[in-house]
């Protein structure tokens, strides 16, 4: 008798980690990720991606929305990888 396969994991719905805050700095004209004891200056469209991480949208919905906004950008390949990196850093949950 073999064990039943595990059910598929629910889709990840990224949200900022506790204590993380996304802000726009008008002096630098840059998005900042404020973390306990650290400030990260976000490059390019990183702030726009993180604004979509509301805990409601899953990664596929975030990619779809960004692909509509930026049809020429390689969001399908880059955004999931970017979000996964931030989760490994502990900045997303």
Secondary structure, DSSP 8 states (H G I E B T S, - for coil): --------------BB-TT-EEEEETTTTEEEEEETTEEEEE-TTHHHHHHT-BSSS-HHHHHHHHHHH-TTS-HHHHHHHHHHHHHHHTSB-
